[in-house]
Amino acid sequence: MRALLDTHAFLWFNFDDMRLSRRVRTLVSDGDNDLFVSSVSAWEIAIKYALKRLPEVTQPPESYVPLRLAYYGFLPLDIGIAHALRAGALPLLHRDPFDRLLVAQAQLEGLPILTSDPNIARYGVEVIW
């Protein structure tokens, strides 16, 4: 299976947070799945870290994110022009620009999103939680 991790799913898996659903924990733990982490998640983590909203992240995102991706074998998903344009064209069902870009990537790359956010499904992308 191929899937895109929402930022909170990536973080919750790393922190062994109980808010992560059992289904997602099982999918992420299965080494046979290709799981993507978007550049937008790295950006969101960097911003929240700078604002001191991620006390669990004890090292700078510049080292934390690449180390976690490598450790778990997650695949990076870069932001392309097509992703940015799709995100800008989406209806304003969700105001969070990070989530809108994740939706655009999921749509264009044909990936379900592992997320607890019910608003994501309003865009017609497959949500797994």
VMD Tcl script that builds the backbone (N, CA, C; Angstrom):
set m [mol new atoms 387]
animate dup $m
set s [atomselect $m all]
$s set {name element resname resid chain x y z} {
  {N N MET 1 A 0.839 -1.180 0.000}
  {CA C MET 1 A 0.000 0.000 0.000}
  {C C MET 1 A 0.883 1.242 0.000}
  {N N ARG 2 A 0.392 2.251 -0.689}
  {CA C ARG 2 A 1.033 3.565 -0.707}
  {C C ARG 2 A 0.091 4.553 -0.037}
  {N N ALA 3 A 0.636 5.442 0.806}
  {CA C ALA 3 A -0.205 6.420 1.491}
  {C C ALA 3 A 0.635 7.627 1.905}
  {N N LEU 4 A -0.064 8.725 2.166}
  {CA C LEU 4 A 0.540 9.980 2.592}
  {C C LEU 4 A 0.195 10.219 4.056}
  {N N LEU 5 A 1.211 10.440 4.866}
  {CA C LEU 5 A 0.988 10.729 6.285}
  {C C LEU 5 A 0.669 12.202 6.473}
  {N N ASP 6 A -0.408 12.496 7.177}
  {CA C ASP 6 A -0.652 13.864 7.613}
  {C C ASP 6 A 0.414 14.189 8.656}
  {N N THR 7 A 0.671 15.457 8.871}
  {CA C THR 7 A 1.730 15.872 9.797}
  {C C THR 7 A 1.515 15.304 11.189}
  {N N HIS 8 A 0.284 15.381 11.690}
  {CA C HIS 8 A 0.051 14.877 13.049}
  {C C HIS 8 A 0.231 13.358 13.120}
  {N N ALA 9 A -0.107 12.640 12.065}
  {CA C ALA 9 A 0.082 11.189 12.062}
  {C C ALA 9 A 1.577 10.855 12.106}
  {N N PHE 10 A 2.379 11.588 11.351}
  {CA C PHE 10 A 3.829 11.409 11.367}
  {C C PHE 10 A 4.379 11.652 12.773}
  {N N LEU 11 A 3.975 12.771 13.375}
  {CA C LEU 11 A 4.465 13.102 14.713}
  {C C LEU 11 A 3.968 12.112 15.760}
  {N N TRP 12 A 2.683 11.789 15.717}
  {CA C TRP 12 A 2.129 10.879 16.723}
  {C C TRP 12 A 2.775 9.505 16.641}
  {N N PHE 13 A 3.098 9.050 15.439}
  {CA C PHE 13 A 3.789 7.759 15.322}
  {C C PHE 13 A 5.167 7.853 15.965}
  {N N ASN 14 A 5.869 8.945 15.696}
  {CA C ASN 14 A 7.199 9.133 16.266}
  {C C ASN 14 A 7.183 9.237 17.785}
  {N N PHE 15 A 6.132 9.812 18.336}
  {CA C PHE 15 A 6.033 10.002 19.784}
  {C C PHE 15 A 5.317 8.851 20.482}
  {N N ASP 16 A 4.902 7.841 19.706}
  {CA C ASP 16 A 4.112 6.728 20.246}
  {C C ASP 16 A 2.887 7.264 20.989}
  {N N ASP 17 A 2.250 8.249 20.376}
  {CA C ASP 17 A 1.096 8.932 20.960}
  {C C ASP 17 A -0.151 8.058 20.817}
  {N N MET 18 A -0.893 7.921 21.888}
  {CA C MET 18 A -2.082 7.072 21.897}
  {C C MET 18 A -3.218 7.623 21.032}
  {N N ARG 19 A -3.114 8.865 20.586}
  {CA C ARG 19 A -4.149 9.418 19.700}
  {C C ARG 19 A -4.080 8.805 18.301}
  {N N LEU 20 A -2.955 8.203 17.964}
  {CA C LEU 20 A -2.823 7.539 16.665}
  {C C LEU 20 A -3.702 6.293 16.670}
  {N N SER 21 A -4.541 6.169 15.663}
  {CA C SER 21 A -5.458 5.032 15.623}
  {C C SER 21 A -4.685 3.718 15.483}
  {N N ARG 22 A -5.296 2.665 15.948}
  {CA C ARG 22 A -4.685 1.339 15.848}
  {C C ARG 22 A -4.457 0.964 14.383}
  {N N ARG 23 A -5.436 1.288 13.544}
  {CA C ARG 23 A -5.327 0.957 12.115}
  {C C ARG 23 A -4.120 1.641 11.476}
  {N N VAL 24 A -3.956 2.939 11.754}
  {CA C VAL 24 A -2.835 3.677 11.175}
  {C C VAL 24 A -1.518 3.178 11.768}
  {N N ARG 25 A -1.483 2.923 13.061}
  {CA C ARG 25 A -0.271 2.409 13.698}
  {C C ARG 25 A 0.169 1.102 13.027}
  {N N THR 26 A -0.804 0.237 12.735}
  {CA C THR 26 A -0.505 -1.033 12.074}
  {C C THR 26 A 0.030 -0.799 10.664}
  {N N LEU 27 A -0.613 0.083 9.904}
  {CA C LEU 27 A -0.163 0.376 8.532}
  {C C LEU 27 A 1.237 0.976 8.515}
  {N N VAL 28 A 1.489 1.896 9.439}
  {CA C VAL 28 A 2.785 2.564 9.462}
  {C C VAL 28 A 3.879 1.602 9.924}
  {N N SER 29 A 3.538 0.702 10.803}
  {CA C SER 29 A 4.518 -0.270 11.321}
  {C C SER 29 A 4.866 -1.359 10.306}
  {N N ASP 30 A 4.013 -1.534 9.311}
  {CA C ASP 30 A 4.226 -2.571 8.302}
  {C C ASP 30 A 5.268 -2.086 7.289}
  {N N GLY 31 A 6.421 -2.695 7.307}
  {CA C GLY 31 A 7.517 -2.281 6.438}
  {C C GLY 31 A 7.272 -2.492 4.956}
  {N N ASP 32 A 6.194 -3.172 4.592}
  {CA C ASP 32 A 5.895 -3.409 3.177}
  {C C ASP 32 A 5.147 -2.248 2.530}
  {N N ASN 33 A 4.709 -1.275 3.325}
  {CA C ASN 33 A 3.959 -0.140 2.787}
  {C C ASN 33 A 4.909 0.992 2.405}
  {N N ASP 34 A 4.575 1.709 1.335}
  {CA C ASP 34 A 5.317 2.902 0.926}
  {C C ASP 34 A 4.585 4.112 1.503}
  {N N LEU 35 A 5.181 4.699 2.528}
  {CA C LEU 35 A 4.554 5.820 3.216}
  {C C LEU 35 A 5.325 7.103 2.947}
  {N N PHE 36 A 4.588 8.109 2.508}
  {CA C PHE 36 A 5.182 9.378 2.113}
  {C C PHE 36 A 4.958 10.440 3.179}
  {N N VAL 37 A 5.960 11.282 3.353}
  {CA C VAL 37 A 5.864 12.466 4.206}
  {C C VAL 37 A 6.159 13.656 3.300}
  {N N SER 38 A 5.227 14.576 3.263}
  {CA C SER 38 A 5.341 15.714 2.366}
  {C C SER 38 A 6.295 16.780 2.905}
  {N N SER 39 A 6.885 17.507 1.975}
  {CA C SER 39 A 7.689 18.679 2.338}
  {C C SER 39 A 6.857 19.681 3.122}
  {N N VAL 40 A 5.563 19.720 2.857}
  {CA C VAL 40 A 4.700 20.642 3.594}
  {C C VAL 40 A 4.643 20.253 5.077}
  {N N SER 41 A 4.756 18.974 5.387}
  {CA C SER 41 A 4.787 18.554 6.790}
  {C C SER 41 A 6.081 19.007 7.457}
  {N N ALA 42 A 7.191 18.917 6.727}
  {CA C ALA 42 A 8.461 19.411 7.268}
  {C C ALA 42 A 8.368 20.911 7.549}
  {N N TRP 43 A 7.750 21.647 6.641}
  {CA C TRP 43 A 7.566 23.089 6.806}
  {C C TRP 43 A 6.680 23.373 8.027}
  {N N GLU 44 A 5.576 22.640 8.142}
  {CA C GLU 44 A 4.671 22.826 9.276}
  {C C GLU 44 A 5.377 22.518 10.597}
  {N N ILE 45 A 6.157 21.451 10.641}
  {CA C ILE 45 A 6.902 21.096 11.846}
  {C C ILE 45 A 7.906 22.200 12.191}
  {N N ALA 46 A 8.604 22.719 11.192}
  {CA C ALA 46 A 9.583 23.784 11.427}
  {C C ALA 46 A 8.918 25.030 12.013}
  {N N ILE 47 A 7.766 25.389 11.476}
  {CA C ILE 47 A 7.053 26.567 11.980}
  {C C ILE 47 A 6.575 26.335 13.408}
  {N N LYS 48 A 5.952 25.200 13.671}
  {CA C LYS 48 A 5.442 24.914 15.016}
  {C C LYS 48 A 6.581 24.778 16.030}
  {N N TYR 49 A 7.699 24.236 15.602}
  {CA C TYR 49 A 8.876 24.132 16.476}
  {C C TYR 49 A 9.365 25.533 16.848}
  {N N ALA 50 A 9.464 26.414 15.861}
  {CA C ALA 50 A 9.916 27.795 16.103}
  {C C ALA 50 A 8.974 28.535 17.043}
  {N N LEU 51 A 7.688 28.196 16.987}
  {CA C LEU 51 A 6.692 28.824 17.865}
  {C C LEU 51 A 6.596 28.128 19.227}
  {N N LYS 52 A 7.465 27.123 19.444}
  {CA C LYS 52 A 7.498 26.366 20.705}
  {C C LYS 52 A 6.205 25.589 20.949}
  {N N ARG 53 A 5.573 25.130 19.862}
  {CA C ARG 53 A 4.330 24.365 19.974}
  {C C ARG 53 A 4.552 22.863 19.832}
  {N N LEU 54 A 5.810 22.443 19.744}
  {CA C LEU 54 A 6.137 21.019 19.656}
  {C C LEU 54 A 7.212 20.676 20.691}
  {N N PRO 55 A 6.863 20.701 21.975}
  {CA C PRO 55 A 7.877 20.419 22.996}
  {C C PRO 55 A 8.456 19.004 22.905}
  {N N GLU 56 A 7.726 18.092 22.247}
  {CA C GLU 56 A 8.208 16.714 22.106}
  {C C GLU 56 A 9.391 16.613 21.148}
  {N N VAL 57 A 9.495 17.572 20.229}
  {CA C VAL 57 A 10.599 17.588 19.274}
  {C C VAL 57 A 11.773 18.267 19.978}
  {N N THR 58 A 12.770 17.469 20.339}
  {CA C THR 58 A 13.863 17.966 21.173}
  {C C THR 58 A 15.111 18.357 20.392}
  {N N GLN 59 A 15.055 18.266 19.091}
  {CA C GLN 59 A 16.173 18.709 18.261}
  {C C GLN 59 A 15.619 19.516 17.099}
  {N N PRO 60 A 16.433 20.364 16.498}
  {CA C PRO 60 A 15.951 21.200 15.398}
  {C C PRO 60 A 15.344 20.359 14.273}
  {N N PRO 61 A 14.268 20.842 13.671}
  {CA C PRO 61 A 13.617 20.105 12.585}
  {C C PRO 61 A 14.557 19.765 11.430}
  {N N GLU 62 A 15.579 20.584 11.211}
  {CA C GLU 62 A 16.518 20.338 10.116}
  {C C GLU 62 A 17.216 18.990 10.279}
  {N N SER 63 A 17.379 18.543 11.511}
  {CA C SER 63 A 17.962 17.215 11.733}
  {C C SER 63 A 16.888 16.191 12.100}
  {N N TYR 64 A 15.891 16.620 12.871}
  {CA C TYR 64 A 14.859 15.688 13.346}
  {C C TYR 64 A 14.103 15.035 12.189}
  {N N VAL 65 A 13.582 15.833 11.273}
  {CA C VAL 65 A 12.733 15.293 10.196}
  {C C VAL 65 A 13.504 14.317 9.304}
  {N N PRO 66 A 14.678 14.686 8.777}
  {CA C PRO 66 A 15.396 13.713 7.935}
  {C C PRO 66 A 15.788 12.439 8.685}
  {N N LEU 67 A 16.166 12.573 9.947}
  {CA C LEU 67 A 16.531 11.384 10.732}
  {C C LEU 67 A 15.335 10.451 10.923}
  {N N ARG 68 A 14.165 11.005 11.197}
  {CA C ARG 68 A 12.959 10.201 11.411}
  {C C ARG 68 A 12.521 9.537 10.111}
  {N N LEU 69 A 12.614 10.265 9.004}
  {CA C LEU 69 A 12.262 9.665 7.709}
  {C C LEU 69 A 13.175 8.479 7.418}
  {N N ALA 70 A 14.465 8.676 7.618}
  {CA C ALA 70 A 15.426 7.603 7.337}
  {C C ALA 70 A 15.219 6.422 8.290}
  {N N TYR 71 A 14.992 6.703 9.557}
  {CA C TYR 71 A 14.846 5.647 10.564}
  {C C TYR 71 A 13.670 4.720 10.240}
  {N N TYR 72 A 12.546 5.314 9.845}
  {CA C TYR 72 A 11.347 4.526 9.558}
  {C C TYR 72 A 11.209 4.136 8.088}
  {N N GLY 73 A 12.070 4.645 7.245}
  {CA C GLY 73 A 11.979 4.324 5.824}
  {C C GLY 73 A 10.848 5.054 5.115}
  {N N PHE 74 A 10.415 6.186 5.677}
  {CA C PHE 74 A 9.390 6.985 5.017}
  {C C PHE 74 A 10.008 7.660 3.794}
  {N N LEU 75 A 9.168 7.888 2.798}
  {CA C LEU 75 A 9.618 8.485 1.545}
  {C C LEU 75 A 9.244 9.963 1.503}
  {N N PRO 76 A 10.181 10.834 1.090}
  {CA C PRO 76 A 9.838 12.249 0.979}
  {C C PRO 76 A 8.983 12.509 -0.252}
  {N N LEU 77 A 8.045 13.428 -0.118}
  {CA C LEU 77 A 7.224 13.855 -1.250}
  {C C LEU 77 A 7.398 15.365 -1.391}
  {N N ASP 78 A 8.137 15.763 -2.414}
  {CA C ASP 78 A 8.391 17.179 -2.630}
  {C C ASP 78 A 7.141 17.879 -3.152}
  {N N ILE 79 A 7.105 19.176 -2.928}
  {CA C ILE 79 A 6.014 20.013 -3.424}
  {C C ILE 79 A 6.368 20.482 -4.827}
  {N N GLY 80 A 5.496 20.192 -5.786}
  {CA C GLY 80 A 5.704 20.637 -7.157}
  {C C GLY 80 A 4.745 21.766 -7.519}
  {N N ILE 81 A 5.003 22.382 -8.638}
  {CA C ILE 81 A 4.140 23.473 -9.123}
  {C C ILE 81 A 2.697 22.995 -9.260}
  {N N ALA 82 A 2.507 21.808 -9.801}
  {CA C ALA 82 A 1.149 21.282 -9.975}
  {C C ALA 82 A 0.442 21.135 -8.626}
  {N N HIS 83 A 1.176 20.705 -7.594}
  {CA C HIS 83 A 0.586 20.581 -6.253}
  {C C HIS 83 A 0.141 21.955 -5.736}
  {N N ALA 84 A 1.017 22.938 -5.895}
  {CA C ALA 84 A 0.702 24.282 -5.401}
  {C C ALA 84 A -0.502 24.871 -6.127}
  {N N LEU 85 A -0.549 24.678 -7.437}
  {CA C LEU 85 A -1.670 25.213 -8.206}
  {C C LEU 85 A -2.973 24.511 -7.842}
  {N N ARG 86 A -2.925 23.195 -7.652}
  {CA C ARG 86 A -4.134 22.459 -7.251}
  {C C ARG 86 A -4.611 22.934 -5.880}
  {N N ALA 87 A -3.677 23.105 -4.932}
  {CA C ALA 87 A -4.042 23.562 -3.589}
  {C C ALA 87 A -4.738 24.913 -3.650}
  {N N GLY 88 A -4.241 25.803 -4.497}
  {CA C GLY 88 A -4.839 27.121 -4.633}
  {C C GLY 88 A -6.210 27.088 -5.281}
  {N N ALA 89 A -6.470 26.069 -6.079}
  {CA C ALA 89 A -7.752 25.963 -6.790}
  {C C ALA 89 A -8.809 25.201 -6.000}
  {N N LEU 90 A -8.433 24.588 -4.892}
  {CA C LEU 90 A -9.406 23.823 -4.105}
  {C C LEU 90 A -10.460 24.738 -3.494}
  {N N PRO 91 A -11.686 24.243 -3.368}
  {CA C PRO 91 A -12.705 25.036 -2.669}
  {C C PRO 91 A -12.291 25.234 -1.208}
  {N N LEU 92 A -12.733 26.309 -0.622}
  {CA C LEU 92 A -12.325 26.648 0.745}
  {C C LEU 92 A -13.104 25.862 1.802}
  {N N LEU 93 A -13.057 24.552 1.693}
  {CA C LEU 93 A -13.686 23.694 2.690}
  {C C LEU 93 A -12.813 23.601 3.937}
  {N N HIS 94 A -11.536 23.846 3.764}
  {CA C HIS 94 A -10.552 23.749 4.838}
  {C C HIS 94 A -9.631 24.953 4.700}
  {N N ARG 95 A -9.451 25.694 5.743}
  {CA C ARG 95 A -8.665 26.929 5.670}
  {C C ARG 95 A -7.174 26.717 5.940}
  {N N ASP 96 A -6.793 25.562 6.448}
  {CA C ASP 96 A -5.398 25.302 6.784}
  {C C ASP 96 A -4.592 25.096 5.506}
  {N N PRO 97 A -3.636 25.982 5.201}
  {CA C PRO 97 A -2.890 25.849 3.941}
  {C C PRO 97 A -2.041 24.578 3.884}
  {N N PHE 98 A -1.562 24.108 5.017}
  {CA C PHE 98 A -0.776 22.869 5.028}
  {C C PHE 98 A -1.660 21.695 4.600}
  {N N ASP 99 A -2.843 21.613 5.182}
  {CA C ASP 99 A -3.755 20.517 4.848}
  {C C ASP 99 A -4.248 20.611 3.414}
  {N N ARG 100 A -4.462 21.812 2.939}
  {CA C ARG 100 A -4.901 21.977 1.548}
  {C C ARG 100 A -3.832 21.467 0.583}
  {N N LEU 101 A -2.579 21.715 0.906}
  {CA C LEU 101 A -1.495 21.222 0.051}
  {C C LEU 101 A -1.381 19.706 0.143}
  {N N LEU 102 A -1.591 19.137 1.327}
  {CA C LEU 102 A -1.599 17.681 1.450}
  {C C LEU 102 A -2.728 17.071 0.615}
  {N N VAL 103 A -3.891 17.695 0.624}
  {CA C VAL 103 A -5.015 17.219 -0.186}
  {C C VAL 103 A -4.643 17.255 -1.664}
  {N N ALA 104 A -4.062 18.359 -2.101}
  {CA C ALA 104 A -3.667 18.481 -3.511}
  {C C ALA 104 A -2.670 17.394 -3.892}
  {N N GLN 105 A -1.714 17.138 -3.021}
  {CA C GLN 105 A -0.740 16.088 -3.309}
  {C C GLN 105 A -1.418 14.721 -3.367}
  {N N ALA 106 A -2.307 14.461 -2.422}
  {CA C ALA 106 A -3.013 13.175 -2.415}
  {C C ALA 106 A -3.825 13.002 -3.694}
  {N N GLN 107 A -4.503 14.055 -4.119}
  {CA C GLN 107 A -5.297 13.972 -5.342}
  {C C GLN 107 A -4.419 13.692 -6.556}
  {N N LEU 108 A -3.363 14.456 -6.712}
  {CA C LEU 108 A -2.535 14.339 -7.913}
  {C C LEU 108 A -1.667 13.080 -7.928}
  {N N GLU 109 A -1.290 12.612 -6.751}
  {CA C GLU 109 A -0.424 11.423 -6.674}
  {C C GLU 109 A -1.219 10.135 -6.467}
  {N N GLY 110 A -2.548 10.260 -6.307}
  {CA C GLY 110 A -3.386 9.080 -6.109}
  {C C GLY 110 A -3.100 8.360 -4.797}
  {N N LEU 111 A -2.912 9.133 -3.733}
  {CA C LEU 111 A -2.571 8.566 -2.426}
  {C C LEU 111 A -3.681 8.795 -1.416}
  {N N PRO 112 A -4.039 7.791 -0.630}
  {CA C PRO 112 A -4.905 8.055 0.509}
  {C C PRO 112 A -4.105 8.805 1.580}
  {N N ILE 113 A -4.805 9.538 2.429}
  {CA C ILE 113 A -4.146 10.275 3.505}
  {C C ILE 113 A -4.452 9.595 4.837}
  {N N LEU 114 A -3.407 9.379 5.626}
  {CA C LEU 114 A -3.567 8.858 6.977}
  {C C LEU 114 A -3.738 10.070 7.886}
  {N N THR 115 A -4.990 10.331 8.286}
  {CA C THR 115 A -5.294 11.533 9.062}
  {C C THR 115 A -6.528 11.339 9.928}
  {N N SER 116 A -6.545 12.057 11.045}
  {CA C SER 116 A -7.727 12.060 11.907}
  {C C SER 116 A -8.630 13.252 11.595}
  {N N ASP 117 A -8.219 14.100 10.679}
  {CA C ASP 117 A -8.960 15.323 10.355}
  {C C ASP 117 A -10.157 14.999 9.451}
  {N N PRO 118 A -11.384 15.132 9.971}
  {CA C PRO 118 A -12.569 14.793 9.164}
  {C C PRO 118 A -12.796 15.735 7.986}
  {N N ASN 119 A -12.227 16.933 8.034}
  {CA C ASN 119 A -12.412 17.887 6.937}
  {C C ASN 119 A -11.688 17.468 5.667}
  {N N ILE 120 A -10.653 16.672 5.797}
  {CA C ILE 120 A -9.889 16.238 4.628}
  {C C ILE 120 A -10.771 15.424 3.674}
  {N N ALA 121 A -11.607 14.561 4.224}
  {CA C ALA 121 A -12.463 13.701 3.397}
  {C C ALA 121 A -13.469 14.509 2.578}
  {N N ARG 122 A -13.747 15.732 2.994}
  {CA C ARG 122 A -14.693 16.579 2.269}
  {C C ARG 122 A -14.186 16.896 0.857}
  {N N TYR 123 A -12.917 16.693 0.618}
  {CA C TYR 123 A -12.338 16.945 -0.702}
  {C C TYR 123 A -12.381 15.734 -1.619}
  {N N GLY 124 A -12.974 14.651 -1.146}
  {CA C GLY 124 A -13.107 13.481 -1.987}
  {C C GLY 124 A -11.853 12.615 -2.065}
  {N N VAL 125 A -10.894 12.854 -1.179}
  {CA C VAL 125 A -9.717 11.978 -1.139}
  {C C VAL 125 A -9.989 10.858 -0.148}
  {N N GLU 126 A -9.338 9.742 -0.368}
  {CA C GLU 126 A -9.508 8.615 0.558}
  {C C GLU 126 A -8.767 8.927 1.856}
  {N N VAL 127 A -9.473 8.787 2.962}
  {CA C VAL 127 A -8.902 8.997 4.281}
  {C C VAL 127 A -8.878 7.663 5.016}
  {N N ILE 128 A -7.745 7.377 5.625}
  {CA C ILE 128 A -7.616 6.179 6.443}
  {C C ILE 128 A -7.314 6.617 7.852}
  {N N TRP 129 A -8.121 6.137 8.769}
  {CA C TRP 129 A -7.870 6.418 10.169}
  {C C TRP 129 A -8.335 5.225 11.001}
}
mol reanalyze $m
mol bondsrecalc $m
mol representation Tube
mol addrep $m
